[in-house]
Amino acid sequence: MRIVLCYPVEPRHIADIAAAAPAADVVDAGQQRVADELPDADIFCGHPKVPVPWDRVVGQGRLNWIQSSAAGLDHCLVPVVVGSGIVVTSASGVLADQVSEHAVGLAIACTRRLPLFLAQQTAREFVRRPTRDLTGATVGIVGLGGVGRRLATVLAPFRVRILATDWFPVHKPPEVEFLGPPSSLPDLLRQVDVLFLCAPLTAQTRGMINAEALALMRPGGILVNVARGPLVDAAALTAALESGQLDSAAVDVTPEEPPAADSPLWRAPRLIITPHVAGQSSRRIDAMTDFFCDNLRRYVQKKPLWNLVDKRLGFPEPSQRSVAGEPETG
């Protein structure tokens, strides 16, 4: 059995993976060699950020399982993989703590006007200006998977009213007042002060936050996107900020990364952009390796895998999700 890796592992991580599957040959391909090594893999764990010959990989008929090292799966759920017998599992929930922390940080940066006050500091100005509160606000969470559920828990101490949508509106957490299907999004948008995007990128979610959706939000709303950039129409977001329909926005992801020099996002007022760092953590690679090793042992023992993805939907069903190797029960 040949396992090919494409995420930033260290020798100790490779040793842990080898210990979980003693009969396997573990290859650290990295971004430089993943395109060459992947066609001869039985198992792949990683997130290619370079072109991969998926047609050749599927045609080779050897790859059995893809373990994504990211919650998002748009990097591997290409049509030829979706139509194949290759099993796909995600990293949903593995990075939920840090992504939720980043999302709340972005929201607070908007409500407490941190960019404005940092700019004043640079200009040596000491001027008190109005701020807003996250505490007591009505917030919306689009996508109540691993990140969305953890975000709801983190937000609860702010005494917020939480409304959410999810493809599978089941197992509503106690801190969430309302959990509905995607069709309930328009009603949610009309009620929220702060909207958090935590949904995967699929054919159904691409461009979901467009001019029409933004117009439904309360005037002066705040948008925070820690999911995938293409969920939001960049031109519509810029227009909503310029018109004042949105008070402010913060995005960790953009439709194109990095945004082109002429992207409207660079000129958008009251917009915070962080360079896709919400999932960063000093323990990120350790946590991903622990999760992969847990799943790898299950694979060797022919047990059901955590975070098994419905490839047609593009994400795991609730019954298949786990967080750090434990089944999600909420």
FIDRENBA-413213 format. One line per 2 residues: number of its first residue (from 0); their letters; for each residue y, z, x of N, C-alpha, C. Coordinates in pm, whole numbers, plus 50000, padded with zeros to 5 digits. Each point is the difference from the previous one (the first is absolute). Example, Ala and Ser with C-alpha at 12.3 -4.5 7.8 and 13.67 -1.06 7.14 Angstrom:
<recs>
0	as	49431,50780,51319,50119,50000,49911,50120,50000,50090 ~ 50105,49928,49965,50119,50006,50082,50109,50073,49923 .
</recs>
This chain:
<recs>
0	mr	49881,50000,50085,50119,50000,49915,50124,50000,50089 ~ 50092,49911,49971,50121,49984,50081,50122,50038,49917 .
2	iv	50075,50100,50047,50119,50048,49931,50123,49956,50080 ~ 50089,49928,49936,50123,49954,50064,50117,50079,49944 .
4	lc	50084,50051,50091,50115,50081,49961,50130,49927,50029 ~ 50097,50019,49913,50133,49944,50022,50105,50097,49946 .
6	yp	50002,50118,50057,50109,50096,49979,50011,50079,50129 ~ 50112,50066,50028,50026,50053,50135,49918,50124,50036 .
8	ve	49872,49979,50028,49910,50109,50035,50009,50035,50148 ~ 49960,50122,50030,49985,50047,50137,49850,50014,50029 .
10	pr	49962,50018,50128,49857,50015,50032,49930,50108,49919 ~ 50068,50110,49969,49935,50107,49924,49970,49957,49857 .
12	hi	50083,49913,49943,49973,49949,49866,49878,49908,50002 ~ 49993,49916,50102,49885,49910,50014,49872,50082,50016 .
14	ad	50008,50109,50075,49883,50087,50018,49957,50061,49867 ~ 50095,50042,49919,49967,50058,49869,49932,49896,49912 .
16	ia	50052,49877,50002,49941,49893,49918,49859,49968,50048 ~ 49982,49994,50131,49868,49972,50055,49901,50111,49963 .
18	aa	50047,50125,49995,49913,50112,49964,49960,49993,49853 ~ 50088,49944,49915,49968,49989,49858,49897,49891,49972 .
20	ap	49990,49903,50091,49901,49891,49986,49943,49972,50138 ~ 49906,50084,50047,49951,49993,50138,49940,49865,50039 .
22	aa	49948,49925,49903,49937,49873,50033,50100,49885,50009 ~ 50127,50028,49973,50100,49893,49992,50067,49972,50134 .
24	dv	50045,49877,50014,50084,49958,50113,50143,49999,49948 ~ 50086,50087,50055,50138,50016,49952,50094,49924,50092 .
26	vd	50077,49908,49942,50090,49914,50078,50144,50027,49957 ~ 50083,50041,50094,50142,50019,49974,50071,49868,50026 .
28	ag	50018,49922,49897,50058,49866,50016,50152,50003,50010 ~ 50064,50092,49927,50145,50000,49996,50054,49874,49936 .
30	qq	50131,49990,49992,50061,49881,49941,49979,49877,50088 ~ 49982,50022,50129,49989,49887,50093,49870,49923,49983 .
32	rv	49889,50070,49969,49870,49934,49998,49931,50000,49864 ~ 50069,50054,49896,49932,50014,49871,49957,49865,49943 .
34	ad	50080,49896,50016,49966,49869,49944,49874,49945,50065 ~ 49978,50030,50128,49882,49951,50070,49877,50085,49973 .
36	el	50018,50132,49986,49887,50091,49986,49950,50013,49856 ~ 50088,49981,49903,49963,50027,49861,49886,49914,49947 .
38	pd	49990,49871,50035,49889,49920,49945,49861,50053,50037 ~ 49990,50079,50107,49870,50053,50042,49983,50148,49966 .
40	ad	50080,50048,49905,49991,50141,49961,49911,50017,49878 ~ 49928,50113,49995,49929,50042,49879,50090,50089,49915 .
42	if	50083,50081,50069,50094,50091,49935,50135,49983,50069 ~ 50105,49999,49922,50135,49990,50056,50084,50114,49946 .
44	cg	50071,50068,50088,50094,50105,49960,50133,49971,50065 ~ 50103,49982,49918,50131,49975,50058,50095,49934,49904 .
46	hp	50107,49946,50057,50107,49934,49924,50056,49890,50089 ~ 49945,49878,49991,50051,49891,50084,50143,49964,49962 .
48	kv	50085,49991,50100,50138,49957,49978,50024,49863,50064 ~ 49891,49936,50036,50003,49866,50056,49909,49912,49913 .
50	pv	50015,49869,50004,49911,49913,49920,49854,50020,50036 ~ 49918,50012,49896,49855,50019,50017,49928,49884,49930 .
52	pw	49897,49941,50063,49929,49887,49939,49901,50047,49893 ~ 50050,50044,49886,49913,50056,49897,49897,49899,49951 .
54	dr	50035,49873,49993,49902,49898,49958,49880,49999,50095 ~ 50029,50007,50128,49893,50001,50102,49919,50129,49991 .
56	vv	50069,50113,49980,49932,50129,49991,49902,50000,49884 ~ 50047,49958,49882,49912,49998,49883,49889,49897,50018 .
58	gq	50033,49884,50057,49899,49897,50023,49891,50043,50096 ~ 50036,50087,50094,49902,50050,50096,49892,50082,49929 .
60	gr	50036,50064,49889,49903,50073,49921,49953,50131,50060 ~ 50073,50051,50097,49955,50122,50068,50074,50125,49953 .
62	ln	50129,49989,49971,50080,50117,49964,49957,50057,49865 ~ 49967,50128,49999,49954,50067,49878,50106,50090,49936 .
64	wi	50087,50058,50085,50089,50104,49948,50132,49998,50075 ~ 50111,50003,49925,50134,50016,50056,50053,50137,49958 .
66	qs	50031,50083,50097,50070,50126,49974,50144,49981,50045 ~ 50091,49986,49905,50141,49986,50035,50051,50130,50058 .
68	sa	50085,49991,50102,50062,50120,50055,50136,50025,49934 ~ 50026,49927,49892,50122,50019,49921,49962,50011,49854 .
70	ag	50088,50061,49921,49975,50005,49856,50014,49862,49938 ~ 50096,49922,50051,50019,49864,49952,49890,49908,50050 .
72	ld	49967,49901,49918,49888,49912,50033,50038,49852,50002 ~ 50129,49970,49989,50041,49860,49998,49967,49929,50131 .
74	hc	49975,50075,50107,49968,49938,50129,49857,49945,50004 ~ 49913,50047,49911,49860,49954,50006,49946,49945,49868 .
76	lv	50067,50029,49889,49949,49951,49871,50047,49857,49973 ~ 49964,49912,50092,50027,49857,49981,49891,49944,49910 .
78	pv	50024,49885,49935,49904,49948,49902,49857,49988,50051 ~ 49982,49956,50124,49864,49980,50050,49926,50133,50014 .
80	vv	50071,50108,50032,49938,50133,50009,49972,50054,49860 ~ 50094,49981,49910,49981,50046,49863,49878,49936,49937 .
82	gs	49977,49872,50030,49887,49928,49943,49869,50021,50073 ~ 50001,50077,50107,49880,50023,50080,49930,50129,49959 .
84	gi	49890,50029,50066,49928,50125,49976,50044,50112,50091 ~ 50106,49981,50077,50048,50103,50092,50056,50119,49923 .
86	vv	49954,50118,50035,50049,50123,49939,50132,50037,50067 ~ 50097,50043,49921,50131,50041,50053,50030,50141,49954 .
88	ts	50044,50084,50093,50047,50134,49967,50139,50018,50059 ~ 50081,50083,49934,50138,50019,50043,50019,50137,50063 .
90	as	50121,50020,50054,50036,50131,50055,50087,50077,49903 ~ 49987,49971,49872,50082,50067,49899,49984,50151,50010 .
92	gv	50111,50070,50008,49998,50145,50008,50003,50055,50140 ~ 49955,49922,50099,49993,50051,50137,50139,50030,50054 .
94	la	50098,49919,49963,50135,50016,50050,50096,50055,49894 ~ 49944,50054,49893,50082,50039,49885,50100,50110,50033 .
96	dq	49965,50095,50086,50092,50110,50032,50129,49948,50061 ~ 49986,49919,50106,50120,49955,50069,50080,49898,49920 .
98	vs	49933,49914,49923,50074,49903,49919,50079,50072,49891 ~ 49940,50101,49939,50070,50077,49898,50118,50075,50060 .
100	eh	49980,50057,50118,50109,50070,50068,50116,49905,50028 ~ 49967,49879,50044,50104,49901,50030,50072,49958,49872 .
102	av	49923,49982,49892,50060,49959,49873,50100,50104,49950 ~ 49963,50127,50007,50091,50106,49957,50122,50006,50093 .
104	gl	49977,49981,50129,50112,49998,50095,50099,49889,49968 ~ 49949,49882,49966,50088,49889,49964,50078,50031,49873 .
106	ai	49932,50058,49902,50067,50034,49874,50111,50101,50024 ~ 49974,50101,50081,50101,50101,50028,50115,49941,50082 .
108	ac	49968,49908,50091,50107,49933,50075,50095,49927,49905 ~ 49945,49944,49892,50084,49933,49900,50079,50101,49917 .
110	tr	49932,50101,49947,50069,50092,49910,50104,50085,50073 ~ 49972,50038,50124,50093,50086,50075,50094,49919,50087 .
112	rl	49999,49867,49987,50097,49909,50066,49995,50011,50153 ~ 49882,50016,50056,49992,50019,50145,50055,49882,50080 .
114	pl	49972,49873,49961,50060,49890,50078,50153,50005,50002 ~ 50060,50036,49886,50146,50010,49993,50052,50108,50094 .
116	fl	49936,50116,49999,50048,50110,50082,49972,49976,50149 ~ 49893,49928,50032,49975,49964,50139,50105,49902,50050 .
118	aq	50039,49907,49911,50106,49907,50037,50132,50074,50020 ~ 50027,50099,49915,50121,50081,50017,49997,50077,50132 .
120	qt	49883,50051,50035,49987,50073,50126,50033,49910,50118 ~ 49947,49876,49995,50028,49905,50108,50150,49973,50011 .
122	ar	50067,49997,49883,50144,49975,49997,50082,50128,50017 ~ 49933,50114,50024,50065,50130,50016,50083,50037,49877 .
124	ef	49943,49969,49883,50062,50037,49874,49925,50118,49940 ~ 50074,50093,49942,49940,50117,49935,50053,50005,49858 .
126	vr	49938,49919,49913,50049,49983,49863,49887,50031,49903 ~ 50025,50090,49906,49900,50033,49898,50002,49893,49893 .
128	rp	49882,49945,49971,49987,49897,49898,49889,50039,49903 ~ 50000,49946,49880,49899,50038,49900,49858,49965,50044 .
130	tr	49905,50083,49961,49858,49975,50024,49926,50008,49868 ~ 49871,49971,50006,49915,50008,49881,49883,50092,50027 .
132	dl	49924,50032,49894,49886,50090,50012,49869,49925,49974 ~ 49901,50029,50082,49864,49960,49967,49939,50104,49906 .
134	tg	50032,50126,50024,49950,50108,49915,50041,49976,49855 ~ 49904,50007,49911,50026,49984,49858,50010,49856,49952 .
136	at	49983,49903,50090,50010,49859,49960,49874,49954,49928 ~ 50012,49889,49930,49882,49932,49945,49961,49892,50100 .
138	vg	49877,50008,50049,49955,49904,50101,49883,49920,49945 ~ 49989,49877,50047,49889,49914,49965,49919,49966,50123 .
140	iv	49869,49998,49987,49911,49960,50109,49917,49882,49950 ~ 50016,49886,50064,49923,49882,49964,49883,49990,50097 .
142	gl	49880,50025,49950,49880,50002,50083,49958,50142,50030 ~ 49903,50052,49924,49958,50140,50017,49864,50004,50069 .
144	gg	49995,49936,50117,49881,50008,50084,50012,50117,50096 ~ 49947,49985,50122,50003,50109,50096,50140,50046,50033 .
146	vg	50090,49906,50030,50138,50036,50033,50074,50050,49877 ~ 49987,49929,49888,50072,50038,49879,49966,50140,49954 .
148	rr	49873,50037,50005,49958,50133,49957,50051,50109,50094 ~ 49993,49971,50129,50052,50097,50096,50152,50014,49984 .
150	la	50069,49888,49975,50144,50005,49980,50036,50086,49880 ~ 49923,49988,49894,50026,50082,49881,49989,50149,50033 .
152	tv	49901,50036,50081,49983,50139,50040,50117,50048,50085 ~ 50046,49915,50092,50111,50037,50088,50130,50012,49922 .
154	la	50017,49917,49897,50124,50002,49921,50005,50117,49901 ~ 49886,50050,49959,49996,50101,49894,50090,50121,50026 .
156	pf	50007,50054,50123,50087,50117,50022,50149,49971,49978 ~ 50038,49873,49993,50140,49967,49972,50029,50008,49849 .
158	rv	49902,50042,49923,50015,50016,49855,50044,49870,49934 ~ 49942,49892,50046,50030,49869,49944,49909,49971,49881 .
160	ri	50043,49910,49917,49916,49947,49892,49939,49873,50055 ~ 49866,49992,50004,49932,49888,50065,49932,49911,49895 .
162	la	50035,49873,50001,49936,49897,49919,49933,49902,50096 ~ 49884,49948,49963,49927,49913,50092,49927,49890,49925 .
164	td	49974,49891,50073,49914,49893,49950,49893,49972,50104 ~ 49886,49953,49953,49892,49963,50090,49908,49903,49927 .
166	wf	49932,49914,50077,49906,49906,49939,49890,50074,49927 ~ 49963,50117,50053,49901,50087,49935,50070,50131,49961 .
168	pv	50060,50007,49883,50074,50120,49960,49908,50112,49953 ~ 49923,50053,50095,49903,50106,49968,50021,50118,50095 .
170	hk	49941,50116,49964,50006,50121,50083,50145,50036,50031 ~ 50082,50015,49897,50142,50033,50019,50014,50137,50066 .
172	pp	50070,50007,50114,50023,50129,50064,50088,50088,49911 ~ 49986,50131,50009,50078,50089,49912,50150,49990,50022 .
174	ev	50042,49964,50122,50145,49991,50026,50062,49871,49946 ~ 49917,49907,49954,50049,49873,49946,50007,50012,49848 .
176	ef	50119,49978,49943,50018,50012,49856,49938,49882,49926 ~ 50015,49880,50056,49950,49879,49934,49935,49909,50102 .
178	lg	49881,49948,49966,49931,49901,50083,49955,49888,49909 ~ 50054,49881,50020,49968,49888,49914,49957,49876,50078 .
180	pp	49958,49896,49930,49958,49876,50063,50120,49920,50048 ~ 49978,49890,50073,50112,49918,50048,50093,49953,49888 .
182	ss	49948,49981,49881,50083,49953,49888,50106,50101,49960 ~ 49985,50125,50043,50097,50104,49966,50116,50007,50100 .
184	lp	49999,49913,50102,50105,50004,50101,50140,49984,49943 ~ 50025,49903,49909,50137,49987,49948,50055,50129,49940 .
186	dl	49916,50070,49924,50046,50125,49940,50027,50105,50107 ~ 49916,50004,50103,50021,50094,50110,50132,49971,50070 .
188	lr	50029,49872,50026,50122,49963,50072,50124,50047,49926 ~ 49998,49999,49869,50116,50040,49921,50030,50150,50010 .
190	qv	49904,50078,50048,50016,50146,49998,50026,50063,50136 ~ 49968,49930,50108,49997,50068,50130,50134,49997,50072 .
192	dv	50023,50106,50077,50114,50006,50091,49961,49946,50138 ~ 49876,50027,50040,49950,49956,50130,49865,49933,49978 .
194	lf	49984,49880,50053,49875,49925,49985,49933,49986,50136 ~ 49875,50048,50008,49921,49988,50123,49892,49892,49981 .
196	lc	49990,49908,50093,49896,49897,49995,49888,50036,50097 ~ 49879,50018,49945,49882,50035,50080,49883,49909,49966 .
198	ap	50027,49886,49940,49894,49910,49952,49953,49905,50109 ~ 49876,49953,49993,49953,49899,50095,50062,49864,49969 .
200	lt	49996,49912,50098,50048,49864,49980,49887,49914,49946 ~ 50014,49954,49877,49903,49912,49936,50076,49889,49930 .
202	aq	49927,49908,49941,50065,49892,49925,50081,50057,49885 ~ 49956,50113,49945,50070,50061,49886,50124,50078,50042 .
204	tr	50000,50056,50120,50113,50084,50041,50104,49925,50083 ~ 49965,49885,50054,50097,49925,50082,50124,49967,49916 .
206	gm	50116,50040,50049,50125,49971,49932,50022,50077,49871 ~ 49925,50108,49979,50009,50074,49873,50138,50063,49980 .
208	in	50065,50040,50110,50134,50056,49989,50099,49886,50028 ~ 50031,49929,49894,50091,49886,50008,50130,50035,49927 .
210	ae	50085,49898,49978,50129,50027,49937,49982,50058,49861 ~ 49903,49951,49925,49976,50051,49865,49959,50147,50003 .
212	al	49910,50035,50092,49955,50139,50009,50115,50092,50043 ~ 50079,49957,50097,50111,50083,50048,50106,50020,49891 .
214	al	50017,49899,49915,50097,50012,49891,49957,50102,49897 ~ 49869,50028,49991,49951,50099,49905,50027,50143,50045 .
216	mr	50018,50019,50131,50020,50135,50052,50135,50056,49956 ~ 50006,50131,49991,50126,50066,49969,50106,49959,50103 .
218	pg	50121,49972,49960,50106,49974,50098,50011,50116,50098 ~ 50005,49967,50127,50008,50105,50101,49866,50053,50046 .
220	gi	49891,49928,49968,49868,50042,50044,49979,49980,50149 ~ 49893,50057,50051,49964,49991,50142,49859,49943,50011 .
222	lv	49980,49907,50092,49869,49939,50023,49951,50035,50139 ~ 49873,50043,50010,49937,50029,50129,49868,49923,50006 .
224	nv	49985,49914,50101,49878,49920,50014,49928,50037,50129 ~ 49881,50063,49987,49916,50031,50116,49865,49930,49985 .
226	ar	49997,49894,49922,49874,49930,49973,49992,49871,50080 ~ 50040,49889,49939,50002,49870,50066,50130,49929,49963 .
228	gp	50059,49933,50098,50128,49936,49980,50005,49899,49886 ~ 49899,49913,49986,50007,49897,49896,49994,50053,49857 .
230	lv	49982,50129,49980,50010,50054,49864,50141,49984,49944 ~ 50099,49990,50091,50141,49998,49960,50063,49867,50036 .
232	da	50076,49945,49907,50079,49880,50025,50123,50042,50080 ~ 50009,49956,50126,50107,50045,50089,50138,49960,49949 .
234	aa	50013,49878,49948,50129,49955,49950,50042,50081,49878 ~ 49904,50029,49912,50031,50079,49881,50038,50142,50038 .
236	lt	49933,50057,50099,50034,50135,50046,50142,50003,50056 ~ 50032,49901,50082,50135,49993,50057,50105,49989,49890 .
238	aa	49973,49913,49901,50095,49981,49889,50019,50129,49921 ~ 49892,50074,49978,50009,50124,49923,50079,50106,50075 .
240	le	49991,50001,50133,50079,50093,50080,50146,49957,50003 ~ 50024,49871,50011,50138,49951,50005,50073,50022,49868 .
242	sg	49927,49988,49889,50064,50018,49868,50016,50146,49961 ~ 49926,50089,50069,50003,50141,49964,49894,50038,49898 .
244	ql	49918,49904,49956,49890,50033,49910,49909,50103,50066 ~ 49975,49982,50129,49931,50101,50079,50101,50079,50081 .
246	ds	49985,50131,49998,50083,50087,50084,49971,49973,50147 ~ 49870,49995,50032,49956,49982,50138,49852,49967,50000 .
248	aa	49949,49965,50116,49858,49967,50013,49957,50028,50143 ~ 49870,50019,50017,49943,50020,50133,49865,49932,50004 .
250	vd	49978,49920,50103,49874,49925,50011,49942,50018,50139 ~ 49873,50030,50005,49928,50006,50128,49931,49868,50028 .
252	vt	49999,49912,49901,49932,49871,50009,50092,49893,49943 ~ 49989,49880,50053,50083,49889,49955,49911,49877,49980 .
254	pe	50045,49903,49919,49916,49882,49975,49959,49927,50127 ~ 50091,49997,50096,49972,49942,50132,50029,50107,50103 .
256	ep	49906,50022,50093,50020,50107,50098,49995,49944,50142 ~ 50111,50012,50075,50130,50054,49955,50072,49900,49911 .
258	pa	50098,50047,49922,50077,49906,49918,50070,49897,50088 ~ 50010,49878,49951,50071,49895,50073,50146,50039,50018 .
260	ad	50063,49941,50098,50140,50033,50029,50091,49975,49880 ~ 49963,49901,49916,50083,49969,49884,49948,50064,49871 .
262	sp	49906,50096,50011,49948,50067,49881,50112,50073,49928 ~ 50004,49992,49867,50103,50074,49926,49990,50151,50018 .
264	lw	49883,50048,50042,49984,50144,50015,50093,50057,50106 ~ 50029,49924,50104,50086,50052,50107,50143,50027,49952 .
266	ra	50043,49928,49898,50138,50018,49952,50007,50089,49875 ~ 49887,50042,49950,49999,50078,49876,50067,50135,50020 .
268	pr	50093,50037,49914,50065,50131,50014,49907,50114,49956 ~ 50015,50113,50064,49928,50123,49965,49848,49981,50001 .
270	li	49954,49918,50093,49856,49978,50017,49956,50056,50135 ~ 49896,50083,49997,49938,50052,50122,49874,49919,50027 .
272	it	49986,49950,50122,49879,49927,50041,49937,50075,50116 ~ 49874,50039,49985,49922,50052,50113,49891,49900,50031 .
274	ph	49963,49982,50127,49914,49888,50042,49850,50025,49983 ~ 49956,50019,49874,49859,50015,49966,49937,50113,50083 .
276	va	50060,50117,49991,49954,50114,50079,49950,50116,49914 ~ 49995,49981,49868,49961,50111,49912,49862,50055,50032 .
278	gq	49910,49915,50046,49864,50044,50029,49982,50058,50139 ~ 50106,50005,50079,49986,50050,50136,49977,50151,50001 .
280	ss	49918,50042,50095,49971,50142,50016,49933,50019,50135 ~ 50021,50116,50058,49933,50029,50127,49848,50005,49983 .
282	rr	49955,50020,49874,49857,50008,49974,49946,49876,49927 ~ 50080,49896,49991,49959,49884,49920,49868,49941,50048 .
284	id	49987,49974,50129,49878,49936,50050,49882,50095,49992 ~ 50024,50129,50023,49892,50098,49983,49951,50000,49856 .
286	am	50095,50003,49904,49961,50005,49859,49926,49874,49957 ~ 50047,49885,50048,49934,49874,49965,49860,49995,50058 .
288	td	49985,50046,50124,49868,49998,50064,49906,50097,49930 ~ 50049,50117,49964,49916,50096,49927,49950,49939,49869 .
290	ff	50091,49932,49930,49962,49938,49873,49898,49889,50023 ~ 50024,49916,50100,49907,49890,50028,49863,50054,50041 .
292	cd	49998,50104,50082,49872,50057,50042,49923,50057,49881 ~ 50072,50065,49908,49936,50051,49880,49938,49885,49921 .
294	nl	50078,49895,49979,49948,49885,49927,49890,49929,50076 ~ 50012,49995,50133,49898,49934,50082,49866,50073,49990 .
296	rr	50005,50133,50003,49876,50076,49984,49939,49972,49863 ~ 50084,49990,49898,49950,49969,49866,49938,49859,49997 .
298	yv	50062,49908,50071,49949,49862,50007,49861,49998,50065 ~ 49988,50072,50112,49871,50004,50072,49893,50064,49914 .
300	qk	50040,50102,49922,49905,50071,49914,49983,49934,49863 ~ 50068,49885,49982,49993,49923,49874,50049,50081,49880 .
302	kp	50103,50082,50025,50065,50074,49892,50123,49922,49952 ~ 50048,50027,49879,50121,49932,49951,50119,50027,50092 .
304	lw	50082,49898,50022,50115,50012,50088,50122,50050,49923 ~ 50084,50079,50069,50127,50042,49943,50097,49883,49996 .
306	nl	50087,50001,49900,50106,49900,49985,49948,49858,49989 ~ 49886,49985,49932,49944,49867,49978,50095,49919,49913 .
308	vd	50040,49884,50048,50103,49919,49935,49938,49901,49901 ~ 50062,49992,49884,49972,49889,49909,50082,49883,50052 .
310	kr	49937,49904,50064,50072,49893,50069,50081,49914,49905 ~ 49961,49994,49874,50077,49920,49904,50131,50070,49965 .
312	lg	49999,50134,49998,50121,50076,49970,50085,50022,50124 ~ 49933,50021,50113,50073,50021,50125,50017,50145,50039 .
314	fp	49924,50090,49938,50009,50142,50032,49879,50071,49943 ~ 49974,50126,50045,49884,50074,49949,50022,50048,49857 .
316	ep	49893,50005,49923,50007,50066,49870,50007,50151,50022 ~ 50052,50075,49903,50016,50145,50020,49872,50071,50041 .
318	sq	49887,49959,49946,49875,50069,50031,49956,49978,50144 ~ 50060,49901,50068,49960,49968,50136,50095,50055,50105 .
320	rs	50112,50060,49957,50100,50045,50095,49959,50129,50066 ~ 50054,50021,50118,49983,50128,50068,50125,50028,50080 .
322	va	50016,50125,50037,50110,50040,50087,49942,50075,50117 ~ 50017,49942,50119,49949,50063,50124,49853,50036,49989 .
324	ge	49924,49908,49939,49857,50019,49994,49951,50081,49882 ~ 50091,50050,49917,49959,50078,49884,50028,49920,49873 .
326	pe	49915,50006,49902,50025,49924,49877,50124,50049,49928 ~ 50072,49906,49944,50120,50034,49923,49960,50047,49861 .
328	tg	50037,50121,49966,49958,50056,49871,50114,50011,49901 ~ 50126,49982,50048,50113,50013,49910,50012,49883,49908 .
</recs>
